[in-house]
Amino acid sequence: MNAGITGRTPLKRLKFIRAARAAGLLVVDIKPLLMAIDAGERKVPEDIQKLLLTKIEHRKVFLNLVTNQIEEFCN
């Protein structure tokens, strides 16, 4: 996730924000990443990357749990 959105067009930035929101991330979750990019940092600081990736992993765990529960209810 390093510098991946640096230098991209506003449309690509908006697509990233929309995708992140659709994935269940809050604006507050992605704000540090966007601020680092806006500040012109060539590489997003590791702590920002780790925090966002951790939040994504937590979302995956909950989505898997819900998927399993749906399968249980439907079988």
N, CA, C and O atoms as a GROMACS GRO file, in nm:
protein
  300
    1MET      N    1   0.082  -0.118   0.000
    1MET     CA    2   0.000   0.000   0.000
    1MET      C    3   0.087   0.125   0.000
    1MET      O    4   0.037   0.235   0.023
    2ASN      N    5   0.212   0.110  -0.025
    2ASN     CA    6   0.301   0.224  -0.027
    2ASN      C    7   0.280   0.308  -0.152
    2ASN      O    8   0.274   0.253  -0.262
    3ALA      N    9   0.270   0.433  -0.138
    3ALA     CA   10   0.262   0.530  -0.246
    3ALA      C   11   0.174   0.485  -0.361
    3ALA      O   12   0.184   0.538  -0.472
    4GLY      N   13   0.087   0.390  -0.336
    4GLY     CA   14   0.005   0.335  -0.442
    4GLY      C   15  -0.092   0.434  -0.503
    4GLY      O   16  -0.126   0.421  -0.621
    5ILE      N   17  -0.137   0.531  -0.428
    5ILE     CA   18  -0.232   0.624  -0.484
    5ILE      C   19  -0.168   0.761  -0.508
    5ILE      O   20  -0.234   0.854  -0.554
    6THR      N   21  -0.039   0.772  -0.477
    6THR     CA   22   0.029   0.898  -0.499
    6THR      C   23   0.030   0.930  -0.647
    6THR      O   24   0.060   0.844  -0.729
    7GLY      N   25  -0.002   1.053  -0.681
    7GLY     CA   26   0.004   1.096  -0.819
    7GLY      C   27  -0.112   1.048  -0.905
    7GLY      O   28  -0.114   1.075  -1.025
    8ARG      N   29  -0.205   0.980  -0.848
    8ARG     CA   30  -0.320   0.935  -0.925
    8ARG      C   31  -0.418   1.048  -0.945
    8ARG      O   32  -0.414   1.150  -0.875
    9THR      N   33  -0.504   1.029  -1.040
    9THR     CA   34  -0.604   1.130  -1.069
    9THR      C   35  -0.707   1.136  -0.956
    9THR      O   36  -0.722   1.042  -0.879
   10PRO      N   37  -0.776   1.248  -0.949
   10PRO     CA   38  -0.883   1.258  -0.847
   10PRO      C   39  -0.988   1.148  -0.863
   10PRO      O   40  -1.044   1.102  -0.764
   11LEU      N   41  -1.015   1.106  -0.986
   11LEU     CA   42  -1.114   1.001  -1.008
   11LEU      C   43  -1.067   0.870  -0.946
   11LEU      O   44  -1.147   0.799  -0.883
   12LYS      N   45  -0.940   0.836  -0.962
   12LYS     CA   46  -0.887   0.713  -0.901
   12LYS      C   47  -0.889   0.723  -0.749
   12LYS      O   48  -0.916   0.624  -0.681
   13ARG      N   49  -0.861   0.840  -0.698
   13ARG     CA   50  -0.867   0.862  -0.552
   13ARG      C   51  -1.010   0.840  -0.503
   13ARG      O   52  -1.031   0.773  -0.401
   14LEU      N   53  -1.107   0.896  -0.574
   14LEU     CA   54  -1.246   0.879  -0.537
   14LEU      C   55  -1.287   0.732  -0.544
   14LEU      O   56  -1.360   0.684  -0.457
   15LYS      N   57  -1.241   0.661  -0.646
   15LYS     CA   58  -1.272   0.518  -0.658
   15LYS      C   59  -1.215   0.441  -0.539
   15LYS      O   60  -1.280   0.350  -0.487
   16PHE      N   61  -1.094   0.477  -0.496
   16PHE     CA   62  -1.034   0.413  -0.379
   16PHE      C   63  -1.119   0.438  -0.256
   16PHE      O   64  -1.148   0.346  -0.179
   17ILE      N   65  -1.159   0.564  -0.236
   17ILE     CA   66  -1.239   0.599  -0.119
   17ILE      C   67  -1.371   0.523  -0.121
   17ILE      O   68  -1.414   0.469  -0.019
   18ARG      N   69  -1.435   0.518  -0.235
   18ARG     CA   70  -1.562   0.446  -0.247
   18ARG      C   71  -1.544   0.297  -0.221
   18ARG      O   72  -1.626   0.236  -0.152
   19ALA      N   73  -1.438   0.239  -0.274
   19ALA     CA   74  -1.413   0.096  -0.252
   19ALA      C   75  -1.387   0.068  -0.105
   19ALA      O   76  -1.438  -0.030  -0.050
   20ALA      N   77  -1.309   0.154  -0.041
   20ALA     CA   78  -1.279   0.137   0.102
   20ALA      C   79  -1.406   0.149   0.184
   20ALA      O   80  -1.427   0.071   0.277
   21ARG      N   81  -1.491   0.245   0.150
   21ARG     CA   82  -1.617   0.262   0.223
   21ARG      C   83  -1.709   0.142   0.200
   21ARG      O   84  -1.774   0.094   0.293
   22ALA      N   85  -1.714   0.094   0.074
   22ALA     CA   86  -1.798  -0.023   0.044
   22ALA      C   87  -1.749  -0.146   0.118
   22ALA      O   88  -1.828  -0.235   0.150
   23ALA      N   89  -1.619  -0.151   0.145
   23ALA     CA   90  -1.562  -0.263   0.220
   23ALA      C   91  -1.588  -0.250   0.370
   23ALA      O   92  -1.551  -0.339   0.447
   24GLY      N   93  -1.651  -0.141   0.410
   24GLY     CA   94  -1.685  -0.124   0.550
   24GLY      C   95  -1.588  -0.039   0.630
   24GLY      O   96  -1.603  -0.025   0.751
   25LEU      N   97  -1.488   0.016   0.563
   25LEU     CA   98  -1.396   0.103   0.635
   25LEU      C   99  -1.459   0.240   0.651
   25LEU      O  100  -1.532   0.288   0.564
   26LEU      N  101  -1.430   0.302   0.762
   26LEU     CA  102  -1.480   0.436   0.789
   26LEU      C  103  -1.383   0.539   0.732
   26LEU      O  104  -1.266   0.510   0.708
   27VAL      N  105  -1.434   0.658   0.710
   27VAL     CA  106  -1.347   0.766   0.662
   27VAL      C  107  -1.231   0.786   0.760
   27VAL      O  108  -1.118   0.810   0.718
   28VAL      N  109  -1.260   0.776   0.888
   28VAL     CA  110  -1.155   0.792   0.988
   28VAL      C  111  -1.046   0.683   0.973
   28VAL      O  112  -0.931   0.705   1.010
   29ASP      N  113  -1.083   0.567   0.919
   29ASP     CA  114  -0.986   0.459   0.898
   29ASP      C  115  -0.889   0.491   0.784
   29ASP      O  116  -0.770   0.461   0.793
   30ILE      N  117  -0.941   0.552   0.677
   30ILE     CA  118  -0.856   0.576   0.560
   30ILE      C  119  -0.796   0.717   0.559
   30ILE      O  120  -0.707   0.747   0.479
   31LYS      N  121  -0.844   0.803   0.648
   31LYS     CA  122  -0.796   0.941   0.652
   31LYS      C  123  -0.644   0.952   0.671
   31LYS      O  124  -0.582   1.031   0.600
   32PRO      N  125  -0.582   0.877   0.764
   32PRO     CA  126  -0.437   0.890   0.778
   32PRO      C  127  -0.360   0.856   0.650
   32PRO      O  128  -0.259   0.919   0.618
   33LEU      N  129  -0.408   0.757   0.577
   33LEU     CA  130  -0.345   0.720   0.450
   33LEU      C  131  -0.357   0.835   0.350
   33LEU      O  132  -0.259   0.873   0.287
   34LEU      N  133  -0.476   0.889   0.338
   34LEU     CA  134  -0.498   0.998   0.243
   34LEU      C  135  -0.420   1.123   0.282
   34LEU      O  136  -0.369   1.194   0.196
   35MET      N  137  -0.410   1.149   0.412
   35MET     CA  138  -0.333   1.265   0.458
   35MET      C  139  -0.184   1.249   0.426
   35MET      O  140  -0.118   1.346   0.387
   36ALA      N  141  -0.132   1.128   0.442
   36ALA     CA  142   0.008   1.103   0.409
   36ALA      C  143   0.033   1.124   0.260
   36ALA      O  144   0.134   1.182   0.221
   37ILE      N  145  -0.061   1.078   0.180
   37ILE     CA  146  -0.049   1.096   0.035
   37ILE      C  147  -0.059   1.244   0.000
   37ILE      O  148   0.019   1.294  -0.082
   38ASP      N  149  -0.155   1.314   0.061
   38ASP     CA  150  -0.172   1.457   0.035
   38ASP      C  151  -0.048   1.536   0.075
   38ASP      O  152  -0.016   1.638   0.014
   39ALA      N  153   0.022   1.489   0.178
   39ALA     CA  154   0.142   1.558   0.226
   39ALA      C  155   0.260   1.535   0.131
   39ALA      O  156   0.368   1.591   0.150
   40GLY      N  157   0.238   1.451   0.030
   40GLY     CA  158   0.343   1.428  -0.068
   40GLY      C  159   0.444   1.324  -0.027
   40GLY      O  160   0.551   1.314  -0.086
   41GLU      N  161   0.411   1.246   0.075
   41GLU     CA  162   0.504   1.143   0.118
   41GLU      C  163   0.517   1.038   0.007
   41GLU      O  164   0.417   0.989  -0.044
   42ARG      N  165   0.639   1.007  -0.028
   42ARG     CA  166   0.663   0.911  -0.136
   42ARG      C  167   0.632   0.769  -0.092
   42ARG      O  168   0.599   0.683  -0.173
   43LYS      N  169   0.643   0.746   0.038
   43LYS     CA  170   0.610   0.614   0.093
   43LYS      C  171   0.526   0.637   0.217
   43LYS      O  172   0.564   0.712   0.307
   44VAL      N  173   0.411   0.572   0.220
   44VAL     CA  174   0.323   0.587   0.336
   44VAL      C  175   0.391   0.524   0.457
   44VAL      O  176   0.441   0.412   0.448
   45PRO      N  177   0.394   0.595   0.570
   45PRO     CA  178   0.458   0.542   0.690
   45PRO      C  179   0.404   0.403   0.727
   45PRO      O  180   0.286   0.375   0.713
   46GLU      N  181   0.495   0.320   0.774
   46GLU     CA  182   0.461   0.180   0.805
   46GLU      C  183   0.351   0.168   0.909
   46GLU      O  184   0.267   0.078   0.899
   47ASP      N  185   0.349   0.256   1.008
   47ASP     CA  186   0.245   0.247   1.111
   47ASP      C  187   0.106   0.272   1.054
   47ASP      O  188   0.009   0.210   1.097
   48ILE      N  189   0.096   0.362   0.957
   48ILE     CA  190  -0.032   0.388   0.892
   48ILE      C  191  -0.075   0.266   0.811
   48ILE      O  192  -0.192   0.226   0.814
   49GLN      N  193   0.020   0.208   0.739
   49GLN     CA  194  -0.010   0.088   0.660
   49GLN      C  195  -0.057  -0.026   0.750
   49GLN      O  196  -0.158  -0.091   0.722
   50LYS      N  197   0.018  -0.050   0.857
   50LYS     CA  198  -0.014  -0.161   0.947
   50LYS      C  199  -0.151  -0.145   1.011
   50LYS      O  200  -0.227  -0.241   1.020
   51LEU      N  201  -0.183  -0.024   1.054
   51LEU     CA  202  -0.312   0.001   1.118
   51LEU      C  203  -0.426  -0.026   1.020
   51LEU      O  204  -0.525  -0.091   1.055
   52LEU      N  205  -0.413   0.025   0.898
   52LEU     CA  206  -0.520   0.004   0.800
   52LEU      C  207  -0.531  -0.142   0.761
   52LEU      O  208  -0.642  -0.194   0.749
   53LEU      N  209  -0.420  -0.210   0.742
   53LEU     CA  210  -0.424  -0.352   0.707
   53LEU      C  211  -0.482  -0.436   0.821
   53LEU      O  212  -0.551  -0.535   0.796
   54THR      N  213  -0.454  -0.397   0.945
   54THR     CA  214  -0.513  -0.467   1.060
   54THR      C  215  -0.665  -0.450   1.061
   54THR      O  216  -0.738  -0.546   1.084
   55LYS      N  217  -0.712  -0.330   1.035
   55LYS     CA  218  -0.856  -0.306   1.031
   55LYS      C  219  -0.920  -0.388   0.919
   55LYS      O  220  -1.030  -0.441   0.937
   56ILE      N  221  -0.852  -0.400   0.805
   56ILE     CA  222  -0.904  -0.480   0.694
   56ILE      C  223  -0.910  -0.628   0.734
   56ILE      O  224  -1.007  -0.696   0.704
   57GLU      N  225  -0.807  -0.676   0.801
   57GLU     CA  226  -0.806  -0.816   0.846
   57GLU      C  227  -0.919  -0.843   0.944
   57GLU      O  228  -0.983  -0.948   0.938
   58HIS      N  229  -0.946  -0.749   1.034
   58HIS     CA  230  -1.058  -0.764   1.128
   58HIS      C  231  -1.190  -0.773   1.053
   58HIS      O  232  -1.276  -0.853   1.088
   59ARG      N  233  -1.205  -0.690   0.951
   59ARG     CA  234  -1.328  -0.694   0.870
   59ARG      C  235  -1.342  -0.832   0.805
   59ARG      O  236  -1.452  -0.888   0.802
   60LYS      N  237  -1.232  -0.887   0.754
   60LYS     CA  238  -1.236  -1.018   0.690
   60LYS      C  239  -1.282  -1.126   0.788
   60LYS      O  240  -1.361  -1.213   0.753
   61VAL      N  241  -1.233  -1.120   0.911
   61VAL     CA  242  -1.271  -1.218   1.013
   61VAL      C  243  -1.421  -1.210   1.038
   61VAL      O  244  -1.489  -1.313   1.043
   62PHE      N  245  -1.473  -1.090   1.055
   62PHE     CA  246  -1.616  -1.075   1.081
   62PHE      C  247  -1.700  -1.118   0.960
   62PHE      O  248  -1.805  -1.178   0.977
   63LEU      N  249  -1.654  -1.087   0.840
   63LEU     CA  250  -1.727  -1.128   0.720
   63LEU      C  251  -1.729  -1.280   0.707
   63LEU      O  252  -1.830  -1.338   0.668
   64ASN      N  253  -1.618  -1.345   0.740
   64ASN     CA  254  -1.615  -1.491   0.737
   64ASN      C  255  -1.709  -1.549   0.841
   64ASN      O  256  -1.777  -1.649   0.814
   65LEU      N  257  -1.714  -1.490   0.958
   65LEU     CA  258  -1.805  -1.535   1.063
   65LEU      C  259  -1.950  -1.524   1.017
   65LEU      O  260  -2.029  -1.618   1.034
   66VAL      N  261  -1.985  -1.411   0.960
   66VAL     CA  262  -2.121  -1.391   0.912
   66VAL      C  263  -2.152  -1.489   0.798
   66VAL      O  264  -2.262  -1.544   0.793
   67THR      N  265  -2.057  -1.511   0.710
   67THR     CA  266  -2.076  -1.607   0.602
   67THR      C  267  -2.106  -1.745   0.657
   67THR      O  268  -2.198  -1.813   0.611
   68ASN      N  269  -2.029  -1.787   0.755
   68ASN     CA  270  -2.051  -1.918   0.818
   68ASN      C  271  -2.188  -1.926   0.885
   68ASN      O  272  -2.255  -2.029   0.877
   69GLN      N  273  -2.227  -1.819   0.951
   69GLN     CA  274  -2.358  -1.819   1.018
   69GLN      C  275  -2.472  -1.826   0.915
   69GLN      O  276  -2.571  -1.895   0.938
   70ILE      N  277  -2.458  -1.756   0.805
   70ILE     CA  278  -2.559  -1.761   0.699
   70ILE      C  279  -2.570  -1.904   0.645
   70ILE      O  280  -2.680  -1.955   0.625
   71GLU      N  281  -2.455  -1.965   0.621
   71GLU     CA  282  -2.455  -2.103   0.570
   71GLU      C  283  -2.523  -2.198   0.669
   71GLU      O  284  -2.595  -2.289   0.627
   72GLU      N  285  -2.500  -2.178   0.798
   72GLU     CA  286  -2.563  -2.261   0.900
   72GLU      C  287  -2.715  -2.244   0.899
   72GLU      O  288  -2.789  -2.341   0.907
   73PHE      N  289  -2.759  -2.120   0.889
   73PHE     CA  290  -2.903  -2.092   0.889
   73PHE      C  291  -2.972  -2.150   0.766
   73PHE      O  292  -3.088  -2.192   0.772
   74CYS      N  293  -2.901  -2.150   0.654
   74CYS     CA  294  -2.963  -2.192   0.527
   74CYS      C  295  -2.952  -2.342   0.501
   74CYS      O  296  -3.016  -2.394   0.409
   75ASN      N  297  -2.874  -2.410   0.578
   75ASN     CA  298  -2.859  -2.556   0.557
   75ASN      C  299  -2.941  -2.635   0.655
   75ASN      O  300  -2.939  -2.758   0.652
   0.00000   0.00000   0.00000
